[in-house]
């Protein structure tokens, strides 16, 4: 197994859930595919989805809901079956 880091493509505010009263998109231990949405980044009132990009299991979410995020900052770590 290897670790894959999902990084932010842009600056903004990171959200783990689609609305304040909704469940988070993903949780540690959850199996994801490349097209699984793991969060949203808000930039100037526009929201961009962040995808897992690989198949694997969420090992860790490294940023909290509502935190500011910078380009290249790690959002999540996914354990993959790739060596």
MODELLER restraints for C-alpha pairs under 7 A, 6 or more apart:
rsr = mdl.restraints
at = mdl.atoms
rsr.add(forms.Gaussian(group=physical.xy_distance, feature=features.Distance(at['CA:1:A'], at['CA:79:A']), mean=6.35, stdev=0.5))
rsr.add(forms.Gaussian(group=physical.xy_distance, feature=features.Distance(at['CA:1:A'], at['CA:80:A']), mean=5.42, stdev=0.5))
rsr.add(forms.Gaussian(group=physical.xy_distance, feature=features.Distance(at['CA:1:A'], at['CA:81:A']), mean=4.61, stdev=0.5))
rsr.add(forms.Gaussian(group=physical.xy_distance, feature=features.Distance(at['CA:1:A'], at['CA:82:A']), mean=5.53, stdev=0.5))
rsr.add(forms.Gaussian(group=physical.xy_distance, feature=features.Distance(at['CA:1:A'], at['CA:83:A']), mean=5.32, stdev=0.5))
rsr.add(forms.Gaussian(group=physical.xy_distance, feature=features.Distance(at['CA:2:A'], at['CA:79:A']), mean=5.65, stdev=0.5))
rsr.add(forms.Gaussian(group=physical.xy_distance, feature=features.Distance(at['CA:2:A'], at['CA:80:A']), mean=5.35, stdev=0.5))
rsr.add(forms.Gaussian(group=physical.xy_distance, feature=features.Distance(at['CA:2:A'], at['CA:81:A']), mean=6.54, stdev=0.5))
rsr.add(forms.Gaussian(group=physical.xy_distance, feature=features.Distance(at['CA:2:A'], at['CA:82:A']), mean=5.87, stdev=0.5))
rsr.add(forms.Gaussian(group=physical.xy_distance, feature=features.Distance(at['CA:2:A'], at['CA:83:A']), mean=5.68, stdev=0.5))
rsr.add(forms.Gaussian(group=physical.xy_distance, feature=features.Distance(at['CA:3:A'], at['CA:77:A']), mean=6.31, stdev=0.5))
rsr.add(forms.Gaussian(group=physical.xy_distance, feature=features.Distance(at['CA:3:A'], at['CA:78:A']), mean=5.61, stdev=0.5))
rsr.add(forms.Gaussian(group=physical.xy_distance, feature=features.Distance(at['CA:3:A'], at['CA:79:A']), mean=4.72, stdev=0.5))
rsr.add(forms.Gaussian(group=physical.xy_distance, feature=features.Distance(at['CA:3:A'], at['CA:80:A']), mean=6.17, stdev=0.5))
rsr.add(forms.Gaussian(group=physical.xy_distance, feature=features.Distance(at['CA:4:A'], at['CA:77:A']), mean=5.63, stdev=0.5))
rsr.add(forms.Gaussian(group=physical.xy_distance, feature=features.Distance(at['CA:4:A'], at['CA:78:A']), mean=5.08, stdev=0.5))
rsr.add(forms.Gaussian(group=physical.xy_distance, feature=features.Distance(at['CA:4:A'], at['CA:79:A']), mean=6.35, stdev=0.5))
rsr.add(forms.Gaussian(group=physical.xy_distance, feature=features.Distance(at['CA:4:A'], at['CA:80:A']), mean=6.96, stdev=0.5))
rsr.add(forms.Gaussian(group=physical.xy_distance, feature=features.Distance(at['CA:5:A'], at['CA:74:A']), mean=6.14, stdev=0.5))
rsr.add(forms.Gaussian(group=physical.xy_distance, feature=features.Distance(at['CA:5:A'], at['CA:76:A']), mean=5.89, stdev=0.5))
rsr.add(forms.Gaussian(group=physical.xy_distance, feature=features.Distance(at['CA:5:A'], at['CA:77:A']), mean=4.66, stdev=0.5))
rsr.add(forms.Gaussian(group=physical.xy_distance, feature=features.Distance(at['CA:5:A'], at['CA:78:A']), mean=6.39, stdev=0.5))
rsr.add(forms.Gaussian(group=physical.xy_distance, feature=features.Distance(at['CA:6:A'], at['CA:52:A']), mean=6.49, stdev=0.5))
rsr.add(forms.Gaussian(group=physical.xy_distance, feature=features.Distance(at['CA:6:A'], at['CA:74:A']), mean=5.78, stdev=0.5))
rsr.add(forms.Gaussian(group=physical.xy_distance, feature=features.Distance(at['CA:6:A'], at['CA:75:A']), mean=5.55, stdev=0.5))
rsr.add(forms.Gaussian(group=physical.xy_distance, feature=features.Distance(at['CA:6:A'], at['CA:76:A']), mean=5.23, stdev=0.5))
rsr.add(forms.Gaussian(group=physical.xy_distance, feature=features.Distance(at['CA:6:A'], at['CA:77:A']), mean=6.27, stdev=0.5))
rsr.add(forms.Gaussian(group=physical.xy_distance, feature=features.Distance(at['CA:7:A'], at['CA:72:A']), mean=5.15, stdev=0.5))
rsr.add(forms.Gaussian(group=physical.xy_distance, feature=features.Distance(at['CA:7:A'], at['CA:73:A']), mean=5.28, stdev=0.5))
rsr.add(forms.Gaussian(group=physical.xy_distance, feature=features.Distance(at['CA:7:A'], at['CA:74:A']), mean=4.32, stdev=0.5))
rsr.add(forms.Gaussian(group=physical.xy_distance, feature=features.Distance(at['CA:7:A'], at['CA:75:A']), mean=5.41, stdev=0.5))
rsr.add(forms.Gaussian(group=physical.xy_distance, feature=features.Distance(at['CA:8:A'], at['CA:70:A']), mean=6.67, stdev=0.5))
rsr.add(forms.Gaussian(group=physical.xy_distance, feature=features.Distance(at['CA:8:A'], at['CA:71:A']), mean=4.98, stdev=0.5))
rsr.add(forms.Gaussian(group=physical.xy_distance, feature=features.Distance(at['CA:8:A'], at['CA:72:A']), mean=5.13, stdev=0.5))
rsr.add(forms.Gaussian(group=physical.xy_distance, feature=features.Distance(at['CA:8:A'], at['CA:73:A']), mean=5.47, stdev=0.5))
rsr.add(forms.Gaussian(group=physical.xy_distance, feature=features.Distance(at['CA:8:A'], at['CA:74:A']), mean=6.43, stdev=0.5))
rsr.add(forms.Gaussian(group=physical.xy_distance, feature=features.Distance(at['CA:8:A'], at['CA:75:A']), mean=6.49, stdev=0.5))
rsr.add(forms.Gaussian(group=physical.xy_distance, feature=features.Distance(at['CA:9:A'], at['CA:71:A']), mean=5.11, stdev=0.5))
rsr.add(forms.Gaussian(group=physical.xy_distance, feature=features.Distance(at['CA:9:A'], at['CA:72:A']), mean=6.28, stdev=0.5))
rsr.add(forms.Gaussian(group=physical.xy_distance, feature=features.Distance(at['CA:10:A'], at['CA:70:A']), mean=6.21, stdev=0.5))
rsr.add(forms.Gaussian(group=physical.xy_distance, feature=features.Distance(at['CA:10:A'], at['CA:71:A']), mean=4.43, stdev=0.5))
rsr.add(forms.Gaussian(group=physical.xy_distance, feature=features.Distance(at['CA:11:A'], at['CA:69:A']), mean=5.42, stdev=0.5))
rsr.add(forms.Gaussian(group=physical.xy_distance, feature=features.Distance(at['CA:11:A'], at['CA:70:A']), mean=4.30, stdev=0.5))
rsr.add(forms.Gaussian(group=physical.xy_distance, feature=features.Distance(at['CA:11:A'], at['CA:71:A']), mean=5.24, stdev=0.5))
rsr.add(forms.Gaussian(group=physical.xy_distance, feature=features.Distance(at['CA:12:A'], at['CA:41:A']), mean=5.85, stdev=0.5))
rsr.add(forms.Gaussian(group=physical.xy_distance, feature=features.Distance(at['CA:12:A'], at['CA:42:A']), mean=5.35, stdev=0.5))
rsr.add(forms.Gaussian(group=physical.xy_distance, feature=features.Distance(at['CA:12:A'], at['CA:43:A']), mean=4.92, stdev=0.5))
rsr.add(forms.Gaussian(group=physical.xy_distance, feature=features.Distance(at['CA:12:A'], at['CA:68:A']), mean=5.71, stdev=0.5))
rsr.add(forms.Gaussian(group=physical.xy_distance, feature=features.Distance(at['CA:12:A'], at['CA:69:A']), mean=5.43, stdev=0.5))
rsr.add(forms.Gaussian(group=physical.xy_distance, feature=features.Distance(at['CA:12:A'], at['CA:70:A']), mean=6.73, stdev=0.5))
rsr.add(forms.Gaussian(group=physical.xy_distance, feature=features.Distance(at['CA:13:A'], at['CA:41:A']), mean=5.39, stdev=0.5))
rsr.add(forms.Gaussian(group=physical.xy_distance, feature=features.Distance(at['CA:13:A'], at['CA:42:A']), mean=5.13, stdev=0.5))
rsr.add(forms.Gaussian(group=physical.xy_distance, feature=features.Distance(at['CA:13:A'], at['CA:43:A']), mean=6.90, stdev=0.5))
rsr.add(forms.Gaussian(group=physical.xy_distance, feature=features.Distance(at['CA:13:A'], at['CA:66:A']), mean=5.82, stdev=0.5))
rsr.add(forms.Gaussian(group=physical.xy_distance, feature=features.Distance(at['CA:13:A'], at['CA:67:A']), mean=5.63, stdev=0.5))
rsr.add(forms.Gaussian(group=physical.xy_distance, feature=features.Distance(at['CA:13:A'], at['CA:68:A']), mean=4.44, stdev=0.5))
rsr.add(forms.Gaussian(group=physical.xy_distance, feature=features.Distance(at['CA:13:A'], at['CA:69:A']), mean=5.75, stdev=0.5))
rsr.add(forms.Gaussian(group=physical.xy_distance, feature=features.Distance(at['CA:14:A'], at['CA:39:A']), mean=6.94, stdev=0.5))
rsr.add(forms.Gaussian(group=physical.xy_distance, feature=features.Distance(at['CA:14:A'], at['CA:40:A']), mean=5.74, stdev=0.5))
rsr.add(forms.Gaussian(group=physical.xy_distance, feature=features.Distance(at['CA:14:A'], at['CA:41:A']), mean=4.60, stdev=0.5))
rsr.add(forms.Gaussian(group=physical.xy_distance, feature=features.Distance(at['CA:14:A'], at['CA:42:A']), mean=6.56, stdev=0.5))
rsr.add(forms.Gaussian(group=physical.xy_distance, feature=features.Distance(at['CA:14:A'], at['CA:65:A']), mean=6.02, stdev=0.5))
rsr.add(forms.Gaussian(group=physical.xy_distance, feature=features.Distance(at['CA:14:A'], at['CA:66:A']), mean=5.40, stdev=0.5))
rsr.add(forms.Gaussian(group=physical.xy_distance, feature=features.Distance(at['CA:14:A'], at['CA:67:A']), mean=5.66, stdev=0.5))
rsr.add(forms.Gaussian(group=physical.xy_distance, feature=features.Distance(at['CA:14:A'], at['CA:68:A']), mean=6.25, stdev=0.5))
rsr.add(forms.Gaussian(group=physical.xy_distance, feature=features.Distance(at['CA:14:A'], at['CA:69:A']), mean=6.32, stdev=0.5))
rsr.add(forms.Gaussian(group=physical.xy_distance, feature=features.Distance(at['CA:15:A'], at['CA:39:A']), mean=5.60, stdev=0.5))
rsr.add(forms.Gaussian(group=physical.xy_distance, feature=features.Distance(at['CA:15:A'], at['CA:40:A']), mean=5.07, stdev=0.5))
rsr.add(forms.Gaussian(group=physical.xy_distance, feature=features.Distance(at['CA:15:A'], at['CA:41:A']), mean=6.27, stdev=0.5))
rsr.add(forms.Gaussian(group=physical.xy_distance, feature=features.Distance(at['CA:15:A'], at['CA:65:A']), mean=4.75, stdev=0.5))
rsr.add(forms.Gaussian(group=physical.xy_distance, feature=features.Distance(at['CA:15:A'], at['CA:66:A']), mean=5.41, stdev=0.5))
rsr.add(forms.Gaussian(group=physical.xy_distance, feature=features.Distance(at['CA:16:A'], at['CA:24:A']), mean=5.16, stdev=0.5))
rsr.add(forms.Gaussian(group=physical.xy_distance, feature=features.Distance(at['CA:16:A'], at['CA:25:A']), mean=6.00, stdev=0.5))
rsr.add(forms.Gaussian(group=physical.xy_distance, feature=features.Distance(at['CA:16:A'], at['CA:38:A']), mean=6.85, stdev=0.5))
rsr.add(forms.Gaussian(group=physical.xy_distance, feature=features.Distance(at['CA:16:A'], at['CA:39:A']), mean=4.69, stdev=0.5))
rsr.add(forms.Gaussian(group=physical.xy_distance, feature=features.Distance(at['CA:16:A'], at['CA:40:A']), mean=6.62, stdev=0.5))
rsr.add(forms.Gaussian(group=physical.xy_distance, feature=features.Distance(at['CA:16:A'], at['CA:65:A']), mean=5.23, stdev=0.5))
rsr.add(forms.Gaussian(group=physical.xy_distance, feature=features.Distance(at['CA:17:A'], at['CA:23:A']), mean=5.93, stdev=0.5))
rsr.add(forms.Gaussian(group=physical.xy_distance, feature=features.Distance(at['CA:17:A'], at['CA:24:A']), mean=4.15, stdev=0.5))
rsr.add(forms.Gaussian(group=physical.xy_distance, feature=features.Distance(at['CA:17:A'], at['CA:25:A']), mean=5.36, stdev=0.5))
rsr.add(forms.Gaussian(group=physical.xy_distance, feature=features.Distance(at['CA:17:A'], at['CA:39:A']), mean=6.39, stdev=0.5))
rsr.add(forms.Gaussian(group=physical.xy_distance, feature=features.Distance(at['CA:25:A'], at['CA:37:A']), mean=6.54, stdev=0.5))
rsr.add(forms.Gaussian(group=physical.xy_distance, feature=features.Distance(at['CA:25:A'], at['CA:38:A']), mean=5.30, stdev=0.5))
rsr.add(forms.Gaussian(group=physical.xy_distance, feature=features.Distance(at['CA:25:A'], at['CA:39:A']), mean=6.17, stdev=0.5))
rsr.add(forms.Gaussian(group=physical.xy_distance, feature=features.Distance(at['CA:26:A'], at['CA:38:A']), mean=5.63, stdev=0.5))
rsr.add(forms.Gaussian(group=physical.xy_distance, feature=features.Distance(at['CA:27:A'], at['CA:58:A']), mean=6.85, stdev=0.5))
rsr.add(forms.Gaussian(group=physical.xy_distance, feature=features.Distance(at['CA:28:A'], at['CA:58:A']), mean=4.82, stdev=0.5))
rsr.add(forms.Gaussian(group=physical.xy_distance, feature=features.Distance(at['CA:28:A'], at['CA:59:A']), mean=5.29, stdev=0.5))
rsr.add(forms.Gaussian(group=physical.xy_distance, feature=features.Distance(at['CA:28:A'], at['CA:60:A']), mean=5.49, stdev=0.5))
rsr.add(forms.Gaussian(group=physical.xy_distance, feature=features.Distance(at['CA:28:A'], at['CA:61:A']), mean=6.85, stdev=0.5))
rsr.add(forms.Gaussian(group=physical.xy_distance, feature=features.Distance(at['CA:29:A'], at['CA:57:A']), mean=5.80, stdev=0.5))
rsr.add(forms.Gaussian(group=physical.xy_distance, feature=features.Distance(at['CA:29:A'], at['CA:58:A']), mean=5.25, stdev=0.5))
rsr.add(forms.Gaussian(group=physical.xy_distance, feature=features.Distance(at['CA:29:A'], at['CA:59:A']), mean=6.04, stdev=0.5))
rsr.add(forms.Gaussian(group=physical.xy_distance, feature=features.Distance(at['CA:30:A'], at['CA:57:A']), mean=5.50, stdev=0.5))
rsr.add(forms.Gaussian(group=physical.xy_distance, feature=features.Distance(at['CA:30:A'], at['CA:58:A']), mean=5.49, stdev=0.5))
rsr.add(forms.Gaussian(group=physical.xy_distance, feature=features.Distance(at['CA:31:A'], at['CA:56:A']), mean=5.66, stdev=0.5))
rsr.add(forms.Gaussian(group=physical.xy_distance, feature=features.Distance(at['CA:31:A'], at['CA:57:A']), mean=4.31, stdev=0.5))
rsr.add(forms.Gaussian(group=physical.xy_distance, feature=features.Distance(at['CA:31:A'], at['CA:58:A']), mean=6.42, stdev=0.5))
rsr.add(forms.Gaussian(group=physical.xy_distance, feature=features.Distance(at['CA:32:A'], at['CA:52:A']), mean=6.95, stdev=0.5))
rsr.add(forms.Gaussian(group=physical.xy_distance, feature=features.Distance(at['CA:32:A'], at['CA:55:A']), mean=5.56, stdev=0.5))
rsr.add(forms.Gaussian(group=physical.xy_distance, feature=features.Distance(at['CA:32:A'], at['CA:56:A']), mean=5.55, stdev=0.5))
rsr.add(forms.Gaussian(group=physical.xy_distance, feature=features.Distance(at['CA:32:A'], at['CA:57:A']), mean=5.96, stdev=0.5))
rsr.add(forms.Gaussian(group=physical.xy_distance, feature=features.Distance(at['CA:33:A'], at['CA:52:A']), mean=6.71, stdev=0.5))
rsr.add(forms.Gaussian(group=physical.xy_distance, feature=features.Distance(at['CA:33:A'], at['CA:54:A']), mean=5.86, stdev=0.5))
rsr.add(forms.Gaussian(group=physical.xy_distance, feature=features.Distance(at['CA:33:A'], at['CA:55:A']), mean=4.19, stdev=0.5))
rsr.add(forms.Gaussian(group=physical.xy_distance, feature=features.Distance(at['CA:33:A'], at['CA:56:A']), mean=6.63, stdev=0.5))
rsr.add(forms.Gaussian(group=physical.xy_distance, feature=features.Distance(at['CA:34:A'], at['CA:51:A']), mean=6.70, stdev=0.5))
rsr.add(forms.Gaussian(group=physical.xy_distance, feature=features.Distance(at['CA:34:A'], at['CA:52:A']), mean=5.12, stdev=0.5))
rsr.add(forms.Gaussian(group=physical.xy_distance, feature=features.Distance(at['CA:34:A'], at['CA:53:A']), mean=4.00, stdev=0.5))
rsr.add(forms.Gaussian(group=physical.xy_distance, feature=features.Distance(at['CA:34:A'], at['CA:54:A']), mean=4.07, stdev=0.5))
rsr.add(forms.Gaussian(group=physical.xy_distance, feature=features.Distance(at['CA:34:A'], at['CA:55:A']), mean=5.25, stdev=0.5))
rsr.add(forms.Gaussian(group=physical.xy_distance, feature=features.Distance(at['CA:35:A'], at['CA:51:A']), mean=5.66, stdev=0.5))
rsr.add(forms.Gaussian(group=physical.xy_distance, feature=features.Distance(at['CA:35:A'], at['CA:52:A']), mean=6.24, stdev=0.5))
rsr.add(forms.Gaussian(group=physical.xy_distance, feature=features.Distance(at['CA:35:A'], at['CA:53:A']), mean=6.22, stdev=0.5))
rsr.add(forms.Gaussian(group=physical.xy_distance, feature=features.Distance(at['CA:36:A'], at['CA:51:A']), mean=5.44, stdev=0.5))
rsr.add(forms.Gaussian(group=physical.xy_distance, feature=features.Distance(at['CA:36:A'], at['CA:52:A']), mean=5.53, stdev=0.5))
rsr.add(forms.Gaussian(group=physical.xy_distance, feature=features.Distance(at['CA:37:A'], at['CA:49:A']), mean=6.32, stdev=0.5))
rsr.add(forms.Gaussian(group=physical.xy_distance, feature=features.Distance(at['CA:37:A'], at['CA:50:A']), mean=5.67, stdev=0.5))
rsr.add(forms.Gaussian(group=physical.xy_distance, feature=features.Distance(at['CA:37:A'], at['CA:51:A']), mean=4.45, stdev=0.5))
rsr.add(forms.Gaussian(group=physical.xy_distance, feature=features.Distance(at['CA:37:A'], at['CA:52:A']), mean=6.33, stdev=0.5))
rsr.add(forms.Gaussian(group=physical.xy_distance, feature=features.Distance(at['CA:38:A'], at['CA:50:A']), mean=5.79, stdev=0.5))
rsr.add(forms.Gaussian(group=physical.xy_distance, feature=features.Distance(at['CA:38:A'], at['CA:51:A']), mean=5.59, stdev=0.5))
rsr.add(forms.Gaussian(group=physical.xy_distance, feature=features.Distance(at['CA:38:A'], at['CA:52:A']), mean=6.12, stdev=0.5))
rsr.add(forms.Gaussian(group=physical.xy_distance, feature=features.Distance(at['CA:39:A'], at['CA:49:A']), mean=6.04, stdev=0.5))
rsr.add(forms.Gaussian(group=physical.xy_distance, feature=features.Distance(at['CA:39:A'], at['CA:50:A']), mean=5.29, stdev=0.5))
rsr.add(forms.Gaussian(group=physical.xy_distance, feature=features.Distance(at['CA:40:A'], at['CA:47:A']), mean=6.11, stdev=0.5))
rsr.add(forms.Gaussian(group=physical.xy_distance, feature=features.Distance(at['CA:40:A'], at['CA:48:A']), mean=5.48, stdev=0.5))
rsr.add(forms.Gaussian(group=physical.xy_distance, feature=features.Distance(at['CA:40:A'], at['CA:49:A']), mean=4.63, stdev=0.5))
rsr.add(forms.Gaussian(group=physical.xy_distance, feature=features.Distance(at['CA:40:A'], at['CA:50:A']), mean=5.71, stdev=0.5))
rsr.add(forms.Gaussian(group=physical.xy_distance, feature=features.Distance(at['CA:41:A'], at['CA:47:A']), mean=5.53, stdev=0.5))
rsr.add(forms.Gaussian(group=physical.xy_distance, feature=features.Distance(at['CA:41:A'], at['CA:48:A']), mean=5.24, stdev=0.5))
rsr.add(forms.Gaussian(group=physical.xy_distance, feature=features.Distance(at['CA:41:A'], at['CA:49:A']), mean=6.55, stdev=0.5))
rsr.add(forms.Gaussian(group=physical.xy_distance, feature=features.Distance(at['CA:42:A'], at['CA:48:A']), mean=6.48, stdev=0.5))
rsr.add(forms.Gaussian(group=physical.xy_distance, feature=features.Distance(at['CA:55:A'], at['CA:80:A']), mean=6.35, stdev=0.5))
rsr.add(forms.Gaussian(group=physical.xy_distance, feature=features.Distance(at['CA:56:A'], at['CA:78:A']), mean=5.91, stdev=0.5))
rsr.add(forms.Gaussian(group=physical.xy_distance, feature=features.Distance(at['CA:56:A'], at['CA:79:A']), mean=5.36, stdev=0.5))
rsr.add(forms.Gaussian(group=physical.xy_distance, feature=features.Distance(at['CA:56:A'], at['CA:80:A']), mean=4.44, stdev=0.5))
rsr.add(forms.Gaussian(group=physical.xy_distance, feature=features.Distance(at['CA:56:A'], at['CA:81:A']), mean=6.82, stdev=0.5))
rsr.add(forms.Gaussian(group=physical.xy_distance, feature=features.Distance(at['CA:57:A'], at['CA:78:A']), mean=5.39, stdev=0.5))
rsr.add(forms.Gaussian(group=physical.xy_distance, feature=features.Distance(at['CA:57:A'], at['CA:79:A']), mean=5.17, stdev=0.5))
rsr.add(forms.Gaussian(group=physical.xy_distance, feature=features.Distance(at['CA:57:A'], at['CA:80:A']), mean=6.69, stdev=0.5))
rsr.add(forms.Gaussian(group=physical.xy_distance, feature=features.Distance(at['CA:58:A'], at['CA:77:A']), mean=6.18, stdev=0.5))
rsr.add(forms.Gaussian(group=physical.xy_distance, feature=features.Distance(at['CA:58:A'], at['CA:78:A']), mean=4.54, stdev=0.5))
rsr.add(forms.Gaussian(group=physical.xy_distance, feature=features.Distance(at['CA:58:A'], at['CA:79:A']), mean=6.39, stdev=0.5))
rsr.add(forms.Gaussian(group=physical.xy_distance, feature=features.Distance(at['CA:59:A'], at['CA:77:A']), mean=5.49, stdev=0.5))
rsr.add(forms.Gaussian(group=physical.xy_distance, feature=features.Distance(at['CA:59:A'], at['CA:78:A']), mean=5.31, stdev=0.5))
rsr.add(forms.Gaussian(group=physical.xy_distance, feature=features.Distance(at['CA:59:A'], at['CA:79:A']), mean=6.08, stdev=0.5))
rsr.add(forms.Gaussian(group=physical.xy_distance, feature=features.Distance(at['CA:60:A'], at['CA:76:A']), mean=5.58, stdev=0.5))
rsr.add(forms.Gaussian(group=physical.xy_distance, feature=features.Distance(at['CA:60:A'], at['CA:77:A']), mean=5.22, stdev=0.5))
rsr.add(forms.Gaussian(group=physical.xy_distance, feature=features.Distance(at['CA:61:A'], at['CA:75:A']), mean=6.06, stdev=0.5))
rsr.add(forms.Gaussian(group=physical.xy_distance, feature=features.Distance(at['CA:61:A'], at['CA:76:A']), mean=4.38, stdev=0.5))
rsr.add(forms.Gaussian(group=physical.xy_distance, feature=features.Distance(at['CA:61:A'], at['CA:77:A']), mean=6.58, stdev=0.5))
rsr.add(forms.Gaussian(group=physical.xy_distance, feature=features.Distance(at['CA:62:A'], at['CA:74:A']), mean=6.63, stdev=0.5))
rsr.add(forms.Gaussian(group=physical.xy_distance, feature=features.Distance(at['CA:62:A'], at['CA:75:A']), mean=5.27, stdev=0.5))
rsr.add(forms.Gaussian(group=physical.xy_distance, feature=features.Distance(at['CA:62:A'], at['CA:76:A']), mean=5.41, stdev=0.5))
rsr.add(forms.Gaussian(group=physical.xy_distance, feature=features.Distance(at['CA:63:A'], at['CA:75:A']), mean=5.69, stdev=0.5))
